[in-house]
């Protein structure tokens, strides 16, 4: 997948103009739980200001493998390898989630392409990684969990879990009215 992207804001895909991507084959989830959270300014505007994809494979309650990938914080998707490493061998607790969320902010280099400020978007990386991990751990208690953003002006509110949901993609995807694949909104 990483070979598809290149670090160029204009020609961001590594394909020739006469090529069309017709298929993307993903391996079976086989024990992985995953979630994707997307921050956007408006519900009707599909361009992400931040995207966070988190996948974990656990044995019992202990994380054996993890991947954290950030979108819309650089010209290509960025893997947050330090965040992934921080999770391996750990249970998903408030403490391990906070450590991983802090580590995830390192590779985030938000571009100046939105009205959100750079420091604010960098902070939201921590918030959204923590929210994603909390949902996977069953610790999510709503928008105040792990973030301190409640009542903050300009904060666009609760993220939406898109394209699959939690627990190995158990929520069926659906098309929204813009034709984008999305899962159900988070439960309140």
PyMOL CGO cylinders between C-alpha atoms (Angstrom):
from pymol import cmd
from pymol.cgo import CYLINDER

trace = [
    CYLINDER, 0.00, 0.00, 0.00, 2.80, 2.44, 0.84, 0.3, 1, 1, 1, 1, 1, 1,
    CYLINDER, 2.80, 2.44, 0.84, 4.20, 1.99, -2.68, 0.3, 1, 1, 1, 1, 1, 1,
    CYLINDER, 4.20, 1.99, -2.68, 1.03, 3.59, -4.06, 0.3, 1, 1, 1, 1, 1, 1,
    CYLINDER, 1.03, 3.59, -4.06, 1.85, 7.00, -2.52, 0.3, 1, 1, 1, 1, 1, 1,
    CYLINDER, 1.85, 7.00, -2.52, 4.71, 9.41, -3.08, 0.3, 1, 1, 1, 1, 1, 1,
    CYLINDER, 4.71, 9.41, -3.08, 5.71, 12.51, -1.13, 0.3, 1, 1, 1, 1, 1, 1,
    CYLINDER, 5.71, 12.51, -1.13, 4.35, 15.03, -3.62, 0.3, 1, 1, 1, 1, 1, 1,
    CYLINDER, 4.35, 15.03, -3.62, 1.23, 17.09, -2.94, 0.3, 1, 1, 1, 1, 1, 1,
    CYLINDER, 1.23, 17.09, -2.94, 0.29, 17.33, -6.63, 0.3, 1, 1, 1, 1, 1, 1,
    CYLINDER, 0.29, 17.33, -6.63, 1.34, 13.95, -8.06, 0.3, 1, 1, 1, 1, 1, 1,
    CYLINDER, 1.34, 13.95, -8.06, 0.68, 11.99, -4.86, 0.3, 1, 1, 1, 1, 1, 1,
    CYLINDER, 0.68, 11.99, -4.86, 0.00, 8.60, -6.48, 0.3, 1, 1, 1, 1, 1, 1,
    CYLINDER, 0.00, 8.60, -6.48, 2.82, 6.49, -7.92, 0.3, 1, 1, 1, 1, 1, 1,
    CYLINDER, 2.82, 6.49, -7.92, 0.95, 5.58, -11.11, 0.3, 1, 1, 1, 1, 1, 1,
    CYLINDER, 0.95, 5.58, -11.11, 1.13, 6.73, -14.69, 0.3, 1, 1, 1, 1, 1, 1,
    CYLINDER, 1.13, 6.73, -14.69, -1.66, 8.84, -16.18, 0.3, 1, 1, 1, 1, 1, 1,
    CYLINDER, -1.66, 8.84, -16.18, -2.70, 5.90, -18.39, 0.3, 1, 1, 1, 1, 1, 1,
    CYLINDER, -2.70, 5.90, -18.39, -3.08, 3.51, -15.40, 0.3, 1, 1, 1, 1, 1, 1,
    CYLINDER, -3.08, 3.51, -15.40, -6.26, 2.92, -13.40, 0.3, 1, 1, 1, 1, 1, 1,
    CYLINDER, -6.26, 2.92, -13.40, -6.35, 1.23, -10.01, 0.3, 1, 1, 1, 1, 1, 1,
    CYLINDER, -6.35, 1.23, -10.01, -9.03, -1.44, -10.40, 0.3, 1, 1, 1, 1, 1, 1,
    CYLINDER, -9.03, -1.44, -10.40, -8.56, -3.56, -7.32, 0.3, 1, 1, 1, 1, 1, 1,
    CYLINDER, -8.56, -3.56, -7.32, -7.11, -3.37, -3.85, 0.3, 1, 1, 1, 1, 1, 1,
    CYLINDER, -7.11, -3.37, -3.85, -6.88, -6.75, -2.12, 0.3, 1, 1, 1, 1, 1, 1,
    CYLINDER, -6.88, -6.75, -2.12, -6.70, -6.68, 1.66, 0.3, 1, 1, 1, 1, 1, 1,
    CYLINDER, -6.70, -6.68, 1.66, -5.69, -9.68, 3.75, 0.3, 1, 1, 1, 1, 1, 1,
    CYLINDER, -5.69, -9.68, 3.75, -8.29, -11.28, 6.03, 0.3, 1, 1, 1, 1, 1, 1,
    CYLINDER, -8.29, -11.28, 6.03, -8.61, -9.67, 9.48, 0.3, 1, 1, 1, 1, 1, 1,
    CYLINDER, -8.61, -9.67, 9.48, -7.72, -12.99, 11.21, 0.3, 1, 1, 1, 1, 1, 1,
    CYLINDER, -7.72, -12.99, 11.21, -7.71, -11.89, 14.83, 0.3, 1, 1, 1, 1, 1, 1,
    CYLINDER, -7.71, -11.89, 14.83, -7.14, -8.21, 14.22, 0.3, 1, 1, 1, 1, 1, 1,
    CYLINDER, -7.14, -8.21, 14.22, -9.49, -5.57, 15.66, 0.3, 1, 1, 1, 1, 1, 1,
    CYLINDER, -9.49, -5.57, 15.66, -9.42, -2.23, 13.87, 0.3, 1, 1, 1, 1, 1, 1,
    CYLINDER, -9.42, -2.23, 13.87, -11.02, 1.19, 13.68, 0.3, 1, 1, 1, 1, 1, 1,
    CYLINDER, -11.02, 1.19, 13.68, -10.68, 4.29, 11.53, 0.3, 1, 1, 1, 1, 1, 1,
    CYLINDER, -10.68, 4.29, 11.53, -11.59, 7.74, 12.87, 0.3, 1, 1, 1, 1, 1, 1,
    CYLINDER, -11.59, 7.74, 12.87, -11.84, 10.76, 10.64, 0.3, 1, 1, 1, 1, 1, 1,
    CYLINDER, -11.84, 10.76, 10.64, -11.92, 14.42, 11.63, 0.3, 1, 1, 1, 1, 1, 1,
    CYLINDER, -11.92, 14.42, 11.63, -13.49, 16.75, 9.13, 0.3, 1, 1, 1, 1, 1, 1,
    CYLINDER, -13.49, 16.75, 9.13, -14.80, 20.27, 9.36, 0.3, 1, 1, 1, 1, 1, 1,
    CYLINDER, -14.80, 20.27, 9.36, -18.35, 19.49, 8.21, 0.3, 1, 1, 1, 1, 1, 1,
    CYLINDER, -18.35, 19.49, 8.21, -20.32, 16.28, 7.90, 0.3, 1, 1, 1, 1, 1, 1,
    CYLINDER, -20.32, 16.28, 7.90, -21.03, 16.99, 4.24, 0.3, 1, 1, 1, 1, 1, 1,
    CYLINDER, -21.03, 16.99, 4.24, -17.39, 17.66, 3.36, 0.3, 1, 1, 1, 1, 1, 1,
    CYLINDER, -17.39, 17.66, 3.36, -15.49, 14.42, 2.85, 0.3, 1, 1, 1, 1, 1, 1,
    CYLINDER, -15.49, 14.42, 2.85, -11.87, 15.69, 2.88, 0.3, 1, 1, 1, 1, 1, 1,
    CYLINDER, -11.87, 15.69, 2.88, -10.26, 14.61, 6.18, 0.3, 1, 1, 1, 1, 1, 1,
    CYLINDER, -10.26, 14.61, 6.18, -8.42, 17.08, 8.38, 0.3, 1, 1, 1, 1, 1, 1,
    CYLINDER, -8.42, 17.08, 8.38, -7.10, 14.03, 10.23, 0.3, 1, 1, 1, 1, 1, 1,
    CYLINDER, -7.10, 14.03, 10.23, -7.49, 10.29, 9.73, 0.3, 1, 1, 1, 1, 1, 1,
    CYLINDER, -7.49, 10.29, 9.73, -6.40, 7.70, 12.29, 0.3, 1, 1, 1, 1, 1, 1,
    CYLINDER, -6.40, 7.70, 12.29, -6.34, 3.97, 11.51, 0.3, 1, 1, 1, 1, 1, 1,
    CYLINDER, -6.34, 3.97, 11.51, -5.51, 1.61, 14.37, 0.3, 1, 1, 1, 1, 1, 1,
    CYLINDER, -5.51, 1.61, 14.37, -5.31, -2.17, 14.25, 0.3, 1, 1, 1, 1, 1, 1,
    CYLINDER, -5.31, -2.17, 14.25, -4.35, -4.51, 17.08, 0.3, 1, 1, 1, 1, 1, 1,
    CYLINDER, -4.35, -4.51, 17.08, -4.02, -8.28, 17.38, 0.3, 1, 1, 1, 1, 1, 1,
    CYLINDER, -4.02, -8.28, 17.38, -4.29, -9.54, 20.92, 0.3, 1, 1, 1, 1, 1, 1,
    CYLINDER, -4.29, -9.54, 20.92, -3.72, -12.81, 22.74, 0.3, 1, 1, 1, 1, 1, 1,
    CYLINDER, -3.72, -12.81, 22.74, -6.11, -12.59, 25.64, 0.3, 1, 1, 1, 1, 1, 1,
    CYLINDER, -6.11, -12.59, 25.64, -5.83, -8.99, 26.78, 0.3, 1, 1, 1, 1, 1, 1,
    CYLINDER, -5.83, -8.99, 26.78, -2.21, -8.47, 25.69, 0.3, 1, 1, 1, 1, 1, 1,
    CYLINDER, -2.21, -8.47, 25.69, -1.43, -6.71, 22.40, 0.3, 1, 1, 1, 1, 1, 1,
    CYLINDER, -1.43, -6.71, 22.40, 0.86, -8.90, 20.27, 0.3, 1, 1, 1, 1, 1, 1,
    CYLINDER, 0.86, -8.90, 20.27, 0.90, -6.77, 17.09, 0.3, 1, 1, 1, 1, 1, 1,
    CYLINDER, 0.90, -6.77, 17.09, -0.22, -3.21, 16.43, 0.3, 1, 1, 1, 1, 1, 1,
    CYLINDER, -0.22, -3.21, 16.43, -0.31, -0.68, 13.61, 0.3, 1, 1, 1, 1, 1, 1,
    CYLINDER, -0.31, -0.68, 13.61, -1.14, 2.99, 13.89, 0.3, 1, 1, 1, 1, 1, 1,
    CYLINDER, -1.14, 2.99, 13.89, -1.33, 4.96, 10.63, 0.3, 1, 1, 1, 1, 1, 1,
    CYLINDER, -1.33, 4.96, 10.63, -2.13, 8.66, 10.31, 0.3, 1, 1, 1, 1, 1, 1,
    CYLINDER, -2.13, 8.66, 10.31, -3.73, 10.35, 7.33, 0.3, 1, 1, 1, 1, 1, 1,
    CYLINDER, -3.73, 10.35, 7.33, -3.99, 14.03, 6.35, 0.3, 1, 1, 1, 1, 1, 1,
    CYLINDER, -3.99, 14.03, 6.35, -1.01, 14.99, 8.52, 0.3, 1, 1, 1, 1, 1, 1,
    CYLINDER, -1.01, 14.99, 8.52, 1.53, 14.76, 5.71, 0.3, 1, 1, 1, 1, 1, 1,
    CYLINDER, 1.53, 14.76, 5.71, 1.48, 14.44, 1.95, 0.3, 1, 1, 1, 1, 1, 1,
    CYLINDER, 1.48, 14.44, 1.95, 1.26, 10.63, 2.32, 0.3, 1, 1, 1, 1, 1, 1,
    CYLINDER, 1.26, 10.63, 2.32, -0.19, 8.33, 5.00, 0.3, 1, 1, 1, 1, 1, 1,
    CYLINDER, -0.19, 8.33, 5.00, 2.28, 8.13, 7.89, 0.3, 1, 1, 1, 1, 1, 1,
    CYLINDER, 2.28, 8.13, 7.89, 2.85, 5.09, 10.04, 0.3, 1, 1, 1, 1, 1, 1,
    CYLINDER, 2.85, 5.09, 10.04, 3.33, 5.94, 13.71, 0.3, 1, 1, 1, 1, 1, 1,
    CYLINDER, 3.33, 5.94, 13.71, 5.76, 3.08, 14.39, 0.3, 1, 1, 1, 1, 1, 1,
    CYLINDER, 5.76, 3.08, 14.39, 6.68, 4.30, 17.88, 0.3, 1, 1, 1, 1, 1, 1,
    CYLINDER, 6.68, 4.30, 17.88, 3.01, 4.24, 18.88, 0.3, 1, 1, 1, 1, 1, 1,
    CYLINDER, 3.01, 4.24, 18.88, 2.65, 0.71, 17.53, 0.3, 1, 1, 1, 1, 1, 1,
    CYLINDER, 2.65, 0.71, 17.53, 5.77, -0.43, 19.38, 0.3, 1, 1, 1, 1, 1, 1,
    CYLINDER, 5.77, -0.43, 19.38, 4.53, 1.15, 22.62, 0.3, 1, 1, 1, 1, 1, 1,
    CYLINDER, 4.53, 1.15, 22.62, 1.43, -1.06, 22.50, 0.3, 1, 1, 1, 1, 1, 1,
    CYLINDER, 1.43, -1.06, 22.50, 3.10, -4.44, 21.91, 0.3, 1, 1, 1, 1, 1, 1,
    CYLINDER, 3.10, -4.44, 21.91, 3.27, -6.57, 25.05, 0.3, 1, 1, 1, 1, 1, 1,
    CYLINDER, 3.27, -6.57, 25.05, 0.83, -4.28, 26.88, 0.3, 1, 1, 1, 1, 1, 1,
    CYLINDER, 0.83, -4.28, 26.88, -2.82, -4.46, 27.87, 0.3, 1, 1, 1, 1, 1, 1,
    CYLINDER, -2.82, -4.46, 27.87, -4.94, -1.60, 26.53, 0.3, 1, 1, 1, 1, 1, 1,
    CYLINDER, -4.94, -1.60, 26.53, -5.23, 0.50, 29.68, 0.3, 1, 1, 1, 1, 1, 1,
    CYLINDER, -5.23, 0.50, 29.68, -5.59, 4.24, 30.15, 0.3, 1, 1, 1, 1, 1, 1,
    CYLINDER, -5.59, 4.24, 30.15, -1.84, 4.45, 30.76, 0.3, 1, 1, 1, 1, 1, 1,
    CYLINDER, -1.84, 4.45, 30.76, -0.73, 2.43, 27.71, 0.3, 1, 1, 1, 1, 1, 1,
    CYLINDER, -0.73, 2.43, 27.71, -3.22, 4.29, 25.52, 0.3, 1, 1, 1, 1, 1, 1,
    CYLINDER, -3.22, 4.29, 25.52, -1.89, 7.66, 26.69, 0.3, 1, 1, 1, 1, 1, 1,
    CYLINDER, -1.89, 7.66, 26.69, 1.74, 6.57, 26.01, 0.3, 1, 1, 1, 1, 1, 1,
    CYLINDER, 1.74, 6.57, 26.01, 0.87, 5.34, 22.51, 0.3, 1, 1, 1, 1, 1, 1,
    CYLINDER, 0.87, 5.34, 22.51, -1.13, 8.50, 21.73, 0.3, 1, 1, 1, 1, 1, 1,
    CYLINDER, -1.13, 8.50, 21.73, 1.83, 10.67, 22.75, 0.3, 1, 1, 1, 1, 1, 1,
    CYLINDER, 1.83, 10.67, 22.75, 4.17, 8.61, 20.58, 0.3, 1, 1, 1, 1, 1, 1,
    CYLINDER, 4.17, 8.61, 20.58, 1.79, 8.88, 17.60, 0.3, 1, 1, 1, 1, 1, 1,
    CYLINDER, 1.79, 8.88, 17.60, 2.13, 12.66, 17.42, 0.3, 1, 1, 1, 1, 1, 1,
    CYLINDER, 2.13, 12.66, 17.42, 5.83, 12.42, 16.48, 0.3, 1, 1, 1, 1, 1, 1,
    CYLINDER, 5.83, 12.42, 16.48, 5.51, 11.63, 12.76, 0.3, 1, 1, 1, 1, 1, 1,
    CYLINDER, 5.51, 11.63, 12.76, 2.55, 14.01, 12.30, 0.3, 1, 1, 1, 1, 1, 1,
    CYLINDER, 2.55, 14.01, 12.30, 3.53, 17.03, 10.21, 0.3, 1, 1, 1, 1, 1, 1,
    CYLINDER, 3.53, 17.03, 10.21, 0.18, 18.66, 9.38, 0.3, 1, 1, 1, 1, 1, 1,
    CYLINDER, 0.18, 18.66, 9.38, 0.16, 20.63, 6.16, 0.3, 1, 1, 1, 1, 1, 1,
    CYLINDER, 0.16, 20.63, 6.16, -1.12, 24.20, 6.06, 0.3, 1, 1, 1, 1, 1, 1,
    CYLINDER, -1.12, 24.20, 6.06, -4.24, 23.27, 4.08, 0.3, 1, 1, 1, 1, 1, 1,
    CYLINDER, -4.24, 23.27, 4.08, -7.04, 23.89, 6.56, 0.3, 1, 1, 1, 1, 1, 1,
    CYLINDER, -7.04, 23.89, 6.56, -8.26, 26.55, 8.93, 0.3, 1, 1, 1, 1, 1, 1,
    CYLINDER, -8.26, 26.55, 8.93, -7.25, 24.48, 11.98, 0.3, 1, 1, 1, 1, 1, 1,
    CYLINDER, -7.25, 24.48, 11.98, -3.88, 25.59, 13.34, 0.3, 1, 1, 1, 1, 1, 1,
    CYLINDER, -3.88, 25.59, 13.34, -0.83, 23.33, 13.15, 0.3, 1, 1, 1, 1, 1, 1,
    CYLINDER, -0.83, 23.33, 13.15, -0.51, 22.90, 16.96, 0.3, 1, 1, 1, 1, 1, 1,
    CYLINDER, -0.51, 22.90, 16.96, -4.22, 22.15, 17.27, 0.3, 1, 1, 1, 1, 1, 1,
    CYLINDER, -4.22, 22.15, 17.27, -4.10, 19.46, 14.58, 0.3, 1, 1, 1, 1, 1, 1,
    CYLINDER, -4.10, 19.46, 14.58, -0.96, 17.98, 16.14, 0.3, 1, 1, 1, 1, 1, 1,
    CYLINDER, -0.96, 17.98, 16.14, -2.78, 17.78, 19.47, 0.3, 1, 1, 1, 1, 1, 1,
    CYLINDER, -2.78, 17.78, 19.47, -5.77, 16.15, 17.79, 0.3, 1, 1, 1, 1, 1, 1,
    CYLINDER, -5.77, 16.15, 17.79, -3.51, 13.31, 16.64, 0.3, 1, 1, 1, 1, 1, 1,
    CYLINDER, -3.51, 13.31, 16.64, -3.06, 12.40, 20.30, 0.3, 1, 1, 1, 1, 1, 1,
    CYLINDER, -3.06, 12.40, 20.30, -6.78, 12.77, 20.97, 0.3, 1, 1, 1, 1, 1, 1,
    CYLINDER, -6.78, 12.77, 20.97, -7.93, 10.66, 18.02, 0.3, 1, 1, 1, 1, 1, 1,
    CYLINDER, -7.93, 10.66, 18.02, -5.36, 7.89, 18.55, 0.3, 1, 1, 1, 1, 1, 1,
    CYLINDER, -5.36, 7.89, 18.55, -6.43, 7.72, 22.20, 0.3, 1, 1, 1, 1, 1, 1,
    CYLINDER, -6.43, 7.72, 22.20, -10.12, 7.64, 21.21, 0.3, 1, 1, 1, 1, 1, 1,
    CYLINDER, -10.12, 7.64, 21.21, -9.51, 4.86, 18.68, 0.3, 1, 1, 1, 1, 1, 1,
    CYLINDER, -9.51, 4.86, 18.68, -7.55, 2.74, 21.16, 0.3, 1, 1, 1, 1, 1, 1,
    CYLINDER, -7.55, 2.74, 21.16, -10.10, 3.39, 23.90, 0.3, 1, 1, 1, 1, 1, 1,
    CYLINDER, -10.10, 3.39, 23.90, -12.86, 2.12, 21.62, 0.3, 1, 1, 1, 1, 1, 1,
    CYLINDER, -12.86, 2.12, 21.62, -10.89, -1.00, 20.80, 0.3, 1, 1, 1, 1, 1, 1,
    CYLINDER, -10.89, -1.00, 20.80, -10.32, -1.56, 24.52, 0.3, 1, 1, 1, 1, 1, 1,
    CYLINDER, -10.32, -1.56, 24.52, -13.96, -0.92, 25.42, 0.3, 1, 1, 1, 1, 1, 1,
    CYLINDER, -13.96, -0.92, 25.42, -12.90, 2.05, 27.58, 0.3, 1, 1, 1, 1, 1, 1,
    CYLINDER, -12.90, 2.05, 27.58, -14.59, 4.79, 25.55, 0.3, 1, 1, 1, 1, 1, 1,
    CYLINDER, -14.59, 4.79, 25.55, -17.01, 6.76, 27.69, 0.3, 1, 1, 1, 1, 1, 1,
    CYLINDER, -17.01, 6.76, 27.69, -17.86, 9.43, 25.13, 0.3, 1, 1, 1, 1, 1, 1,
    CYLINDER, -17.86, 9.43, 25.13, -16.27, 12.62, 23.82, 0.3, 1, 1, 1, 1, 1, 1,
    CYLINDER, -16.27, 12.62, 23.82, -14.67, 13.58, 27.16, 0.3, 1, 1, 1, 1, 1, 1,
    CYLINDER, -14.67, 13.58, 27.16, -12.52, 10.43, 27.30, 0.3, 1, 1, 1, 1, 1, 1,
    CYLINDER, -12.52, 10.43, 27.30, -8.81, 11.12, 26.89, 0.3, 1, 1, 1, 1, 1, 1,
    CYLINDER, -8.81, 11.12, 26.89, -9.13, 14.57, 25.40, 0.3, 1, 1, 1, 1, 1, 1,
    CYLINDER, -9.13, 14.57, 25.40, -10.24, 17.54, 27.48, 0.3, 1, 1, 1, 1, 1, 1,
    CYLINDER, -10.24, 17.54, 27.48, -11.86, 19.14, 24.41, 0.3, 1, 1, 1, 1, 1, 1,
    CYLINDER, -11.86, 19.14, 24.41, -15.38, 19.35, 25.79, 0.3, 1, 1, 1, 1, 1, 1,
    CYLINDER, -15.38, 19.35, 25.79, -16.83, 22.81, 25.18, 0.3, 1, 1, 1, 1, 1, 1,
    CYLINDER, -16.83, 22.81, 25.18, -13.79, 24.03, 23.26, 0.3, 1, 1, 1, 1, 1, 1,
    CYLINDER, -13.79, 24.03, 23.26, -14.73, 26.57, 20.53, 0.3, 1, 1, 1, 1, 1, 1,
    CYLINDER, -14.73, 26.57, 20.53, -14.33, 25.28, 16.99, 0.3, 1, 1, 1, 1, 1, 1,
    CYLINDER, -14.33, 25.28, 16.99, -13.98, 21.64, 17.98, 0.3, 1, 1, 1, 1, 1, 1,
    CYLINDER, -13.98, 21.64, 17.98, -16.15, 19.78, 15.49, 0.3, 1, 1, 1, 1, 1, 1,
    CYLINDER, -16.15, 19.78, 15.49, -17.37, 17.21, 17.99, 0.3, 1, 1, 1, 1, 1, 1,
    CYLINDER, -17.37, 17.21, 17.99, -17.50, 13.46, 18.13, 0.3, 1, 1, 1, 1, 1, 1,
    CYLINDER, -17.50, 13.46, 18.13, -15.53, 11.57, 15.47, 0.3, 1, 1, 1, 1, 1, 1,
    CYLINDER, -15.53, 11.57, 15.47, -17.25, 9.01, 13.27, 0.3, 1, 1, 1, 1, 1, 1,
    CYLINDER, -17.25, 9.01, 13.27, -15.99, 5.47, 12.95, 0.3, 1, 1, 1, 1, 1, 1,
    CYLINDER, -15.99, 5.47, 12.95, -15.82, 4.78, 9.22, 0.3, 1, 1, 1, 1, 1, 1,
    CYLINDER, -15.82, 4.78, 9.22, -15.46, 1.76, 6.98, 0.3, 1, 1, 1, 1, 1, 1,
    CYLINDER, -15.46, 1.76, 6.98, -15.79, -1.23, 9.23, 0.3, 1, 1, 1, 1, 1, 1,
    CYLINDER, -15.79, -1.23, 9.23, -16.16, -0.28, 12.86, 0.3, 1, 1, 1, 1, 1, 1,
    CYLINDER, -16.16, -0.28, 12.86, -14.64, -2.08, 15.82, 0.3, 1, 1, 1, 1, 1, 1,
    CYLINDER, -14.64, -2.08, 15.82, -13.94, -5.75, 16.52, 0.3, 1, 1, 1, 1, 1, 1,
    CYLINDER, -13.94, -5.75, 16.52, -12.68, -7.06, 13.24, 0.3, 1, 1, 1, 1, 1, 1,
    CYLINDER, -12.68, -7.06, 13.24, -15.01, -5.12, 10.99, 0.3, 1, 1, 1, 1, 1, 1,
    CYLINDER, -15.01, -5.12, 10.99, -18.23, -6.51, 12.44, 0.3, 1, 1, 1, 1, 1, 1,
    CYLINDER, -18.23, -6.51, 12.44, -20.27, -3.44, 11.47, 0.3, 1, 1, 1, 1, 1, 1,
    CYLINDER, -20.27, -3.44, 11.47, -21.28, -3.68, 7.82, 0.3, 1, 1, 1, 1, 1, 1,
    CYLINDER, -21.28, -3.68, 7.82, -20.13, -0.74, 5.70, 0.3, 1, 1, 1, 1, 1, 1,
    CYLINDER, -20.13, -0.74, 5.70, -22.74, 1.35, 3.90, 0.3, 1, 1, 1, 1, 1, 1,
    CYLINDER, -22.74, 1.35, 3.90, -22.78, 4.15, 1.36, 0.3, 1, 1, 1, 1, 1, 1,
    CYLINDER, -22.78, 4.15, 1.36, -23.63, 7.61, 2.61, 0.3, 1, 1, 1, 1, 1, 1,
    CYLINDER, -23.63, 7.61, 2.61, -25.41, 10.19, 0.44, 0.3, 1, 1, 1, 1, 1, 1,
    CYLINDER, -25.41, 10.19, 0.44, -22.07, 11.33, -1.05, 0.3, 1, 1, 1, 1, 1, 1,
    CYLINDER, -22.07, 11.33, -1.05, -21.22, 7.77, -2.13, 0.3, 1, 1, 1, 1, 1, 1,
    CYLINDER, -21.22, 7.77, -2.13, -18.49, 7.32, 0.51, 0.3, 1, 1, 1, 1, 1, 1,
    CYLINDER, -18.49, 7.32, 0.51, -18.31, 4.08, 2.45, 0.3, 1, 1, 1, 1, 1, 1,
    CYLINDER, -18.31, 4.08, 2.45, -19.07, 4.62, 6.11, 0.3, 1, 1, 1, 1, 1, 1,
    CYLINDER, -19.07, 4.62, 6.11, -19.98, 2.63, 9.16, 0.3, 1, 1, 1, 1, 1, 1,
    CYLINDER, -19.98, 2.63, 9.16, -22.53, 3.51, 11.79, 0.3, 1, 1, 1, 1, 1, 1,
    CYLINDER, -22.53, 3.51, 11.79, -21.91, 6.55, 13.96, 0.3, 1, 1, 1, 1, 1, 1,
    CYLINDER, -21.91, 6.55, 13.96, -20.52, 5.80, 17.40, 0.3, 1, 1, 1, 1, 1, 1,
    CYLINDER, -20.52, 5.80, 17.40, -23.06, 4.85, 20.03, 0.3, 1, 1, 1, 1, 1, 1,
    CYLINDER, -23.06, 4.85, 20.03, -23.84, 7.54, 22.57, 0.3, 1, 1, 1, 1, 1, 1,
]
cmd.load_cgo(trace, "trace")
